[in-house]
Every structure is written in C-alpha cells, then in structure tokens.
Amino acid sequence: MLHSANSRVWFSLIIALITFVSHISAAQLLRAPLEEPTSTRNEISKRDDDSLAAMWTAIPNKVPVGGGKLFKYTDKQQSYSTVEFYGCTVVIVVDGKQTYIGHFNQQSGDCADVLTKSAVTKSSILNKIDNVMDTDEFQNTAKAWIIASTPNAKNAPGYKDLVQHLGTYEVKESNVHLVQYPASSGIGEHPGIAKGKAVVARTKKSDGKSTVKVYIEHDHPTRTLNYNAKGNPTKKKRDSRPRAVAPSIS
C-alpha cells in the first residue's frame, strides 16, 4: 500500500511539472515577436528600382506632344517626363546641370513619318529644339536618347540629321543612343505599366553630388549617371592594387 501511495504522489508531481512547463512555454511563445520572413535576393533587388509607371504618374507638368522643354536642375523638382508616346519621336538630352525633353509628332501633313524626310525633320523637330536651347547649353559629356517608332530608324535621313544637329549642342555622336519601339494607336493603352513612358530622375546628395537615372519603357534604369557638386561626370577610380599574375604553363 505504501509503495502504491508513493507511486501516486510521484505521478501527480510529474503531471504538475509537465503542466507548469507547458504554461511557461506557451506564455513565452505569445510574448515573443513574430519573426519576419527573410527577403530573397530578387525581392531586395526589386526594391532598388521604383515602378516607372508610378514615377511617371507622380510627375507634374509633363512635356506635351509637339513641345520641348529644358529643365535646369533645382531642389524643388527632381524628376522630368513627357506624356505617353505611341508613335511619336522623343528626344532626351542629359548632363550634370540640366535635362532637355522634346516630344514630336510622328506625322506632319502628308508625311507619314517625320524622320523619313530631312525637310520635314527640320521643320518638325530641329527648329523646335532650337527654339528652346542655346548652342552652348550642354557639356560635351552629355548623353542623348532618341526614342522612335520609325522602322530601321538609324538609316532614316531625318534621324541622321537629328544626330548631327545635336552635335551643335555639344552632344557627341557616340553619346547618342537610339531606342526603337513599335507604334500603337491612341491614348490610354498603357495604364499602370512602363510601356510608352520615359522618366529622367535625379537624386541630389548632401555633399552636392548627384545621380541621374534615365528610364525608358522599363522599371530598371536604361542608364545611371553620376556627377560631382559642379555637375561634372565622376570617373571611376582605378584599382591601385597589384594584379595577380597568372602562373606560366610549361
């Protein structure tokens, strides 16, 4: 009997201990903060680039069709754009002090594509650029993009004239880039997506240096440019470390 009583006591103590430990574990679990899931490399990479559609939507006073504007960089406005393009030619010129954006109709009169005829290109694009910019406006390190729907645009007479004309504004031919896209019809076909949109976004740092990103129909920047406080492009520092010498093979 005594042995049986002792067994019952020990059994009760063990049950009480198990119950006590279970309550403590549950309380600690409730008090512990929920662990956030670890971001994958792709998710982190995605955060580095804003949505082009969202950036484009937030920009006021976009350059209209048939117009062009020279934006001098200020702390008040840091991003610049034009209305959506569906077949028009868009010209973007960027350096460390300003950005030019022009948006020109694809057609003019009986000419179905203004870049196919030099005379029409001159009246529809070149003259309008001249109305906005001075010949000494840009640095000779300026970069330019011509966004066009003209088939085989690089060989079109008007495209060649446009590239040459940008040279009068210190834009070297080697710094002019063609971005071709397929024309579509009408307004409102690209809501909430990158298609038909371009943005120049500038970020100024506390030391006066700045970074300018050019986005063209993509959420990732087409080009990222860095400038010092004077607006001059910064050069990458050369690696001064000695290079490893590959072992010779006998």
Residue frames relative to the residue before (quaternion, step in Angstrom):
aa qw qx qy qz dx dy dz
M 1.0000 0.0000 0.0000 0.0000 0.00 0.00 0.00
L 0.6560 0.5131 -0.3212 0.4508 3.56 0.93 -0.92
H 0.6428 0.5261 -0.3202 0.4556 3.52 1.00 -0.87
S 0.6483 0.5193 -0.3105 0.4622 3.59 1.03 -0.84
A 0.6468 0.5171 -0.3204 0.4599 3.59 0.99 -0.79
N 0.6465 0.5163 -0.3179 0.4630 3.56 0.97 -0.86
S 0.6334 0.5364 -0.3312 0.4488 3.57 0.99 -0.77
R 0.6571 0.5047 -0.3148 0.4631 3.56 0.98 -0.86
V 0.6348 0.5316 -0.3313 0.4524 3.63 1.02 -0.75
W 0.6767 0.4832 -0.2940 0.4714 3.54 0.91 -0.95
F 0.6276 0.5384 -0.3351 0.4516 3.56 1.01 -0.76
S 0.6565 0.5125 -0.3000 0.4651 3.59 1.01 -0.90
L 0.6458 0.5219 -0.3169 0.4584 3.58 1.02 -0.83
I 0.6499 0.5187 -0.3166 0.4564 3.56 0.98 -0.86
I 0.6470 0.5129 -0.3155 0.4679 3.60 0.98 -0.87
A 0.6540 0.5153 -0.3120 0.4576 3.59 0.97 -0.88
L 0.6527 0.5196 -0.3090 0.4566 3.58 1.01 -0.83
I 0.6447 0.5170 -0.3130 0.4681 3.56 0.98 -0.87
T 0.6505 0.5176 -0.3086 0.4623 3.59 0.96 -0.88
F 0.6502 0.5308 -0.3054 0.4497 3.59 0.99 -0.92
V 0.6714 0.4951 -0.2881 0.4703 3.56 0.90 -0.96
S 0.6381 0.5345 -0.3263 0.4479 3.59 0.99 -0.80
H 0.6503 0.5147 -0.3136 0.4624 3.60 0.99 -0.83
I 0.6458 0.5170 -0.3212 0.4610 3.58 0.98 -0.85
S 0.6629 0.5126 -0.3071 0.4510 3.60 0.88 -0.91
A 0.6572 0.5077 -0.3116 0.4617 3.58 0.98 -0.84
A 0.6578 0.5112 -0.3134 0.4558 3.58 0.98 -0.86
Q 0.6527 0.5042 -0.3180 0.4676 3.58 0.97 -0.83
L 0.6390 0.5346 -0.3249 0.4475 3.53 1.01 -0.79
L 0.6681 0.4999 -0.3012 0.4615 3.59 0.99 -0.80
R 0.6924 0.4768 -0.2806 0.4631 3.57 1.08 -0.75
A 0.5988 0.5930 -0.3625 0.3980 3.58 1.12 -0.58
P 0.4723 -0.6745 0.4830 0.2978 3.61 -0.94 0.86
L 0.5225 -0.6299 0.4721 0.3276 3.53 -1.09 0.70
E 0.3828 -0.7260 0.5248 0.2260 3.56 -0.85 0.91
E 0.3800 -0.7293 0.5218 0.2266 3.56 -0.81 1.03
P 0.5334 -0.6259 0.4508 0.3471 3.57 -1.04 0.69
T 0.4833 -0.6677 0.4834 0.2950 3.55 -1.04 0.76
S 0.4398 -0.7031 0.4951 0.2590 3.58 -0.90 0.99
T 0.4219 -0.6802 0.5362 0.2682 3.52 -1.06 0.73
R 0.6749 -0.4892 0.3584 0.4203 3.56 -1.26 0.32
N 0.6486 0.5251 -0.3202 0.4484 3.61 0.99 -0.81
E 0.6509 0.5184 -0.3165 0.4553 3.59 1.02 -0.84
I 0.6501 0.5009 -0.3160 0.4761 3.58 0.99 -0.83
S 0.6476 0.5246 -0.3143 0.4545 3.55 0.97 -0.86
K 0.6338 0.5501 -0.3292 0.4328 3.58 1.02 -0.79
R 0.6506 0.5328 -0.3271 0.4311 3.59 1.05 -0.72
D 0.5844 0.6103 -0.3710 0.3852 3.58 1.17 -0.49
D 0.7664 0.2835 -0.1559 0.5550 3.59 1.14 -0.47
D 0.3570 -0.7356 0.5369 0.2076 3.53 -0.71 1.11
S 0.5912 -0.5455 0.4470 0.3913 3.56 -1.27 0.34
L 0.4664 -0.6860 0.4829 0.2804 3.58 -0.78 1.02
A 0.6353 0.5369 -0.3330 0.4441 3.58 0.97 -0.83
A 0.6665 0.4972 -0.3035 0.4652 3.61 0.97 -0.84
M 0.6441 0.5079 -0.3200 0.4740 3.60 0.97 -0.84
W 0.6606 0.5249 -0.2993 0.4455 3.54 0.91 -0.99
T 0.6585 0.5247 -0.3053 0.4448 3.59 0.93 -0.92
A 0.7011 0.4983 -0.2685 0.4337 3.59 1.00 -0.84
I 0.6051 0.5819 -0.3602 0.4069 3.61 1.20 -0.32
P 0.2834 -0.7644 0.5529 0.1724 3.61 -0.75 1.01
N 0.8393 0.2494 -0.1396 0.4626 3.56 -1.33 0.19
K 0.0933 0.8095 -0.5684 0.1135 3.57 0.73 1.07
V 0.5642 -0.5919 0.4524 0.3557 3.56 -1.13 0.67
P 0.3466 -0.7642 0.5037 0.2051 3.63 -0.72 1.01
V 0.6488 -0.4769 0.4061 0.4321 3.55 -1.32 0.16
G 0.7876 0.2722 -0.2256 0.5047 3.57 -0.89 0.94
G 0.6991 0.4532 -0.2665 0.4847 3.56 1.27 0.02
G 0.1272 -0.7611 0.6287 0.0962 3.49 -1.38 0.10
K 0.0248 -0.8121 0.5829 -0.0074 3.57 -1.06 0.65
L 0.2843 -0.7267 0.6034 0.1642 3.51 -1.16 0.79
F 0.1528 -0.8036 0.5729 0.0520 3.57 -0.63 1.14
K 0.2047 -0.7409 0.6284 0.1192 3.57 -0.66 1.11
Y 0.4832 -0.6981 0.4387 0.2945 3.57 -0.76 1.00
T 0.0305 0.7652 -0.6414 0.0462 3.53 -1.01 0.95
D 0.5944 -0.5620 0.4278 0.3845 3.56 -1.26 0.26
K 0.5950 0.6006 -0.3559 0.3982 3.57 1.22 -0.47
Q 0.7943 0.0998 -0.0472 0.5974 3.57 0.92 -0.87
Q 0.1133 -0.8327 0.5418 0.0102 3.55 -0.77 1.06
S 0.7533 0.3059 -0.1875 0.5511 3.61 1.25 -0.22
Y 0.1004 -0.8119 0.5749 -0.0128 3.56 -0.99 0.90
S 0.0658 0.8082 -0.5798 0.0794 3.55 -1.08 0.71
T 0.3279 -0.6854 0.6008 0.2487 3.51 -1.40 -0.14
V 0.6406 -0.4878 0.3958 0.4417 3.57 -1.26 0.17
E 0.6889 -0.4869 0.3276 0.4255 3.58 -1.23 0.36
F 0.2384 -0.7608 0.5854 0.1468 3.56 -1.12 0.66
Y 0.1703 -0.8060 0.5661 0.0294 3.54 -1.04 0.96
G 0.7882 -0.0442 0.0387 0.6126 3.56 1.31 -0.29
C 0.5219 0.6660 -0.3827 0.3709 3.55 1.32 -0.34
T 0.4331 -0.6417 0.5584 0.2982 3.52 -1.40 0.16
V 0.1131 -0.7843 0.6092 0.0322 3.56 -0.87 1.02
V 0.1316 -0.7816 0.6074 0.0523 3.58 -0.92 0.95
I 0.0318 -0.7846 0.6189 -0.0179 3.58 -0.84 1.03
V 0.0137 -0.7754 0.6312 -0.0129 3.58 -0.89 0.99
V 0.0445 -0.8264 0.5595 -0.0447 3.57 -0.75 1.08
D 0.1293 0.7372 -0.6630 0.0168 3.54 -1.18 0.67
G 0.7473 -0.4423 0.2671 0.4179 3.59 -1.23 -0.22
K 0.7325 0.4163 -0.2338 0.4853 3.59 1.25 -0.10
Q 0.8187 0.0010 0.0297 0.5734 3.59 1.12 -0.51
T 0.2320 -0.7328 0.6205 0.1557 3.52 -1.40 0.23
Y 0.1566 -0.7499 0.6335 0.1089 3.55 -1.07 0.78
I 0.0085 -0.7699 0.6381 0.0039 3.57 -1.06 0.84
G 0.0081 -0.7847 0.6195 -0.0203 3.55 -0.87 1.03
H 0.1179 -0.7867 0.6051 0.0338 3.58 -1.01 0.84
F 0.0152 -0.8524 0.5173 -0.0743 3.57 -0.33 1.29
N 0.5741 -0.6247 0.4171 0.3260 3.55 -1.01 0.89
Q 0.5063 -0.6438 0.4866 0.3040 3.53 -1.11 0.73
Q 0.7847 0.2560 -0.1252 0.5505 3.58 1.01 -0.80
S 0.0081 -0.7719 0.6356 0.0115 3.53 -1.25 0.55
G 0.8230 -0.0433 -0.0174 0.5661 3.57 -0.49 1.21
D 0.7898 -0.2551 0.2086 0.5174 3.56 -0.79 -1.03
C 0.5336 0.6073 -0.4110 0.4214 3.59 1.29 0.17
A 0.3550 -0.7793 0.4812 0.1875 3.58 -0.52 1.20
D 0.7942 0.0716 -0.0323 0.6026 3.59 1.17 -0.51
V 0.4042 -0.7745 0.4334 0.2215 3.56 -0.40 1.26
L 0.6483 0.5314 -0.3367 0.4289 3.62 1.11 -0.47
T 0.6046 0.5859 -0.3562 0.4054 3.61 1.22 -0.19
K 0.7628 0.2578 -0.1622 0.5704 3.60 1.25 -0.26
S 0.4844 -0.7115 0.4334 0.2671 3.56 -0.64 1.15
A 0.6618 0.5196 -0.3188 0.4363 3.58 0.89 -0.89
V 0.6707 0.4813 -0.2935 0.4821 3.57 1.01 -0.82
T 0.6076 0.5445 -0.3475 0.4622 3.60 1.04 -0.73
K 0.6476 0.5327 -0.3165 0.4434 3.57 0.97 -0.87
S 0.7370 0.4208 -0.2443 0.4692 3.57 0.80 -0.97
S 0.7392 0.4466 -0.2280 0.4495 3.58 1.02 -0.79
I 0.7984 0.2466 -0.1159 0.5370 3.59 1.13 -0.62
L 0.7334 0.4608 -0.2735 0.4182 3.58 0.51 -1.18
N 0.6739 0.4929 -0.3019 0.4601 3.59 0.87 -0.91
K 0.6570 0.5077 -0.3153 0.4595 3.58 1.05 -0.72
I 0.5996 0.5299 -0.3577 0.4814 3.58 1.11 -0.59
D 0.6573 0.5246 -0.3029 0.4484 3.56 0.96 -0.90
N 0.6238 0.5589 -0.3430 0.4254 3.59 1.09 -0.61
V 0.7301 0.4248 -0.2213 0.4873 3.57 1.23 -0.49
M 0.8071 0.2936 -0.1235 0.4971 3.58 0.90 -0.90
D 0.3614 -0.6733 0.5998 0.2374 3.52 -1.34 0.48
T 0.6357 -0.5838 0.3515 0.3625 3.57 -1.13 0.63
D 0.7380 0.3780 -0.2358 0.5069 3.62 1.11 -0.52
E 0.2969 0.8218 -0.4509 0.1821 3.56 1.27 0.39
F 0.8163 0.2637 -0.1081 0.5024 3.57 0.83 -0.99
Q 0.5315 -0.5894 0.5014 0.3445 3.53 -1.33 0.37
N 0.5643 -0.6156 0.4201 0.3552 3.59 -1.17 0.47
T 0.6046 0.5187 -0.3697 0.4782 3.57 1.28 0.18
A 0.3763 0.7539 -0.4694 0.2640 3.59 1.28 0.06
K 0.2591 -0.7440 0.5977 0.1484 3.55 -1.18 0.70
A 0.0978 -0.8049 0.5844 0.0339 3.58 -1.06 0.74
W 0.1325 -0.7614 0.6299 0.0764 3.51 -1.25 0.65
I 0.1389 -0.7485 0.6438 0.0775 3.54 -0.99 0.91
I 0.1284 -0.7933 0.5944 0.0295 3.56 -0.52 1.24
A 0.1252 0.8279 -0.5245 0.1545 3.58 -0.39 1.21
S 0.3414 -0.7310 0.5560 0.1999 3.54 -1.20 0.63
T 0.4065 0.7296 -0.4580 0.3045 3.58 1.32 -0.02
P 0.4349 -0.6898 0.5001 0.2915 3.63 -0.71 0.94
N 0.8370 0.0279 -0.0603 0.5432 3.57 -0.96 0.94
A 0.0490 0.8728 -0.4840 0.0389 3.56 1.06 0.86
K 0.6132 0.5947 -0.3621 0.3732 3.60 0.96 -0.78
N 0.7266 0.3994 -0.2348 0.5074 3.59 1.16 -0.53
A 0.4709 0.6750 -0.4441 0.3541 3.60 1.26 0.03
P 0.5596 -0.6324 0.4099 0.3450 3.64 -0.88 0.86
G 0.6800 0.5013 -0.2964 0.4454 3.58 0.92 -0.88
Y 0.6098 0.5383 -0.3574 0.4590 3.58 1.07 -0.64
K 0.6552 0.5066 -0.3111 0.4661 3.57 0.90 -0.89
D 0.6415 0.5163 -0.3212 0.4677 3.59 1.01 -0.80
L 0.6474 0.5292 -0.3122 0.4509 3.57 1.01 -0.85
V 0.6456 0.5112 -0.3180 0.4698 3.58 0.94 -0.86
Q 0.6665 0.4959 -0.2965 0.4712 3.56 0.94 -0.91
H 0.6567 0.5250 -0.3088 0.4447 3.58 0.99 -0.84
L 0.6174 0.5410 -0.3479 0.4528 3.59 1.05 -0.67
G 0.5532 0.6146 -0.3808 0.4139 3.57 1.22 -0.43
T 0.6074 0.5485 -0.3623 0.4460 3.60 1.13 -0.50
Y 0.6901 0.4072 -0.2657 0.5360 3.57 1.30 -0.21
E 0.6093 -0.6124 0.3103 0.3967 3.55 1.25 0.66
V 0.4884 0.6364 -0.4563 0.3849 3.60 1.19 0.37
K 0.3336 -0.7679 0.5140 0.1865 3.55 -0.48 1.20
E 0.6033 -0.5793 0.4066 0.3676 3.58 -1.10 0.69
S 0.6554 0.5248 -0.3122 0.4445 3.59 1.04 -0.78
N 0.6939 0.4538 -0.2699 0.4896 3.59 1.25 -0.33
V 0.5631 0.5575 -0.3948 0.4650 3.57 1.30 0.26
H 0.0948 -0.8187 0.5663 -0.0003 3.57 -0.72 1.11
L 0.2963 -0.7525 0.5657 0.1609 3.56 -0.96 0.92
V 0.0585 -0.7558 0.6515 0.0291 3.55 -1.00 0.92
Q 0.1288 -0.8101 0.5701 0.0467 3.58 -0.44 1.21
Y 0.0002 0.7883 -0.6150 0.0169 3.55 -1.07 0.74
P 0.5108 -0.6449 0.4596 0.3347 3.64 -1.09 0.51
A 0.4491 -0.6885 0.5024 0.2681 3.56 -0.91 0.92
S 0.0901 -0.7624 0.6375 0.0656 3.54 -1.21 0.60
S 0.5116 -0.6810 0.4433 0.2793 3.56 -1.25 0.17
G 0.8789 0.1861 -0.1140 0.4242 3.54 -1.06 0.80
I 0.5402 -0.6256 0.4790 0.2956 3.50 -1.38 0.34
G 0.7631 0.4071 -0.2820 0.4152 3.54 -1.20 0.57
E 0.4921 0.6855 -0.4202 0.3335 3.58 1.24 0.22
H 0.7767 0.3500 -0.1688 0.4958 3.60 1.18 -0.42
P 0.1777 0.8122 -0.5440 0.1132 3.63 0.81 0.82
G 0.8639 0.1579 -0.1169 0.4638 3.56 -0.99 0.89
I 0.6922 0.4066 -0.2921 0.5199 3.60 1.25 0.25
A 0.6490 -0.5685 0.3569 0.3581 3.55 -1.27 0.40
K 0.5312 0.6676 -0.4029 0.3312 3.60 1.11 -0.60
G 0.8290 0.2179 -0.1694 0.4864 3.58 -1.01 0.87
K 0.6784 0.4735 -0.2827 0.4854 3.59 1.24 0.25
A 0.0163 -0.7653 0.6433 0.0140 3.55 -1.25 0.58
V 0.0327 -0.7963 0.6036 -0.0225 3.57 -1.01 0.85
V 0.1632 -0.7180 0.6641 0.1297 3.54 -1.20 0.70
A 0.0368 -0.8213 0.5681 -0.0369 3.58 -0.50 1.22
R 0.1241 -0.8058 0.5784 0.0280 3.57 -0.74 1.11
T 0.1059 -0.7657 0.6319 0.0555 3.54 -1.08 0.82
K 0.1608 -0.7913 0.5854 0.0734 3.57 -0.69 1.11
K 0.3078 -0.7655 0.5430 0.1560 3.54 -0.89 0.99
S 0.6879 -0.5078 0.3334 0.3972 3.58 -1.27 0.34
D 0.6898 0.4625 -0.2847 0.4787 3.61 1.13 -0.54
G 0.6284 -0.5635 0.3248 0.4267 3.58 1.29 0.19
K 0.5420 0.6013 -0.4100 0.4202 3.58 1.21 -0.26
S 0.1275 -0.8107 0.5687 0.0549 3.57 -1.16 0.49
T 0.2170 -0.7328 0.6290 0.1420 3.50 -1.34 0.43
V 0.1106 -0.7843 0.6092 0.0392 3.57 -0.88 0.97
K 0.0979 -0.7928 0.6010 0.0244 3.56 -0.80 1.08
V 0.1978 -0.7661 0.6044 0.0929 3.55 -0.94 0.96
Y 0.0938 -0.7910 0.6044 0.0118 3.56 -0.72 1.14
I 0.0297 0.7895 -0.6114 0.0450 3.59 -0.86 0.97
E 0.8454 -0.1879 0.0703 0.4949 3.56 -0.43 1.30
H 0.7170 0.3562 -0.2641 0.5380 3.59 1.06 0.66
D 0.5223 -0.6559 0.4486 0.3094 3.56 -1.07 0.72
H 0.6710 0.4270 -0.2926 0.5309 3.58 1.20 -0.40
P 0.5496 -0.6463 0.4038 0.3422 3.62 -0.92 0.80
T 0.4766 -0.6491 0.5221 0.2811 3.52 -1.11 0.82
R 0.7860 -0.0500 0.0669 0.6126 3.56 1.11 -0.79
T 0.1481 -0.7577 0.6294 0.0886 3.55 -1.13 0.75
L 0.0860 -0.8099 0.5801 -0.0125 3.56 -0.73 1.14
N 0.1636 -0.7938 0.5814 0.0714 3.58 -0.95 0.90
Y 0.0792 -0.8087 0.5828 -0.0072 3.56 -0.97 0.95
N 0.4569 -0.6619 0.5131 0.2998 3.55 -1.19 0.54
A 0.7538 -0.4098 0.2588 0.4437 3.59 -1.28 0.01
K 0.6759 0.4711 -0.2947 0.4841 3.61 1.20 -0.42
G 0.5647 -0.6241 0.3744 0.3891 3.57 1.27 0.00
N 0.5170 0.6210 -0.4276 0.4052 3.56 1.24 0.28
P 0.5443 -0.6304 0.4267 0.3525 3.61 -0.98 0.72
T 0.3599 -0.7209 0.5506 0.2183 3.54 -1.03 0.79
K 0.3105 -0.7511 0.5580 0.1676 3.52 -1.05 0.83
K 0.5209 -0.6230 0.4810 0.3305 3.53 -1.12 0.66
K 0.4404 -0.6888 0.5129 0.2618 3.55 -0.98 0.89
R 0.4460 -0.6836 0.5073 0.2765 3.53 -1.00 0.86
D 0.4814 -0.6507 0.5068 0.2968 3.52 -1.11 0.72
S 0.2415 -0.8136 0.5171 0.1111 3.57 -0.48 1.23
R 0.4869 0.6676 -0.4382 0.3538 3.57 1.25 -0.10
P 0.5197 -0.6377 0.4525 0.3441 3.61 -1.00 0.72
R 0.4259 -0.7121 0.5031 0.2417 3.51 -0.97 0.88
A 0.5111 -0.6380 0.4790 0.3199 3.54 -1.09 0.71
V 0.3258 -0.7415 0.5582 0.1803 3.56 -0.99 0.89
A 0.4253 -0.7099 0.4999 0.2556 3.54 -0.76 1.05
P 0.4925 -0.6642 0.4640 0.3176 3.61 -0.91 0.82
S 0.4570 -0.6821 0.4974 0.2800 3.54 -1.01 0.82
I 0.2944 -0.7467 0.5745 0.1605 3.51 -1.12 0.72
S 0.1990 -0.8059 0.5502 0.0898 3.58 -0.55 1.15
